[in-house]
Amino acid sequence: MQYNFKNKITLITGSAGNLGSETAIEFAKLNSNLILIDLKIKKLISLKKKIISKYKVKIDCYECDFNNEISINSFLRSIKKKFK
């Protein structure tokens, strides 16, 4: 069965790690737009470049520490502002 996530958004935490980055690539193959989240923003930007060189999806990257309430609130404000 082939899934199509075109015009959908997949949010992936831990995207800079091995499992998270592979998950992001698999969802990009299914035409999903991505929200990538991790503490390592440079790795996220590198992953974003790698994915958009092969797949026509939109990708937003966010640095967030889910062990820190201030970081989480900042991330949520950014998401609400962008996606209303």
C-alpha positions in Angstrom: 0.0 0.0 0.0 1.4 3.4 -1.0 0.6 6.3 1.3 0.5 9.9 0.1 1.1 12.7 2.7 1.0 15.5 0.1 -0.2 18.7 1.7 0.3 17.2 5.2 2.8 18.2 7.8 4.8 15.7 9.8 6.5 16.9 13.0 9.5 14.9 14.0 11.4 15.4 17.3 14.9 14.3 17.6 15.4 14.9 13.9 19.1 15.4 14.0 19.7 11.8 15.3 20.0 8.7 13.2 16.4 7.5 13.7 14.9 10.9 13.4 16.7 11.8 10.2 15.8 8.5 8.6 12.2 9.1 9.6 12.3 12.5 8.1 13.6 11.2 4.8 11.0 8.5 4.7 8.2 11.0 5.2 9.7 13.3 2.5 9.5 10.3 0.1 5.8 10.2 0.9 5.5 13.9 -0.1 5.0 15.1 3.5 6.1 18.6 4.5 8.2 18.5 7.6 8.8 20.2 10.9 12.2 19.1 12.2 13.0 19.6 15.8 16.2 19.0 17.8 18.8 20.7 20.0 21.3 20.5 17.1 20.1 23.2 14.7 23.2 22.9 12.4 22.5 19.2 11.9 18.8 20.0 11.1 19.8 22.6 8.5 22.2 20.1 6.9 19.4 17.5 6.9 17.0 20.0 5.4 19.5 20.7 2.5 19.9 16.9 1.9 16.2 16.3 1.8 15.2 19.3 -0.4 17.9 18.3 -2.9 16.0 15.1 -3.6 12.3 15.8 -2.7 10.0 18.7 -3.3 8.7 19.2 0.2 8.7 22.2 2.6 10.8 22.0 5.7 10.9 24.1 8.8 13.6 23.6 11.4 13.3 24.4 15.1 15.8 24.2 18.0 14.0 23.0 21.1 14.9 21.3 24.3 11.9 19.3 25.5 13.4 19.2 29.0 13.1 22.9 29.3 9.7 24.6 29.7 11.0 28.0 28.3 12.3 26.3 25.2 9.1 24.4 24.7 7.0 27.6 25.1 9.2 29.4 22.6 8.8 26.6 20.1 5.1 26.5 20.5 4.8 30.3 20.0 6.8 30.0 16.8 4.6 27.2 15.5 1.4 29.1 16.4 2.7 32.2 14.7 3.7 30.4 11.5 0.7 28.0 11.2 -2.0 29.9 13.1 
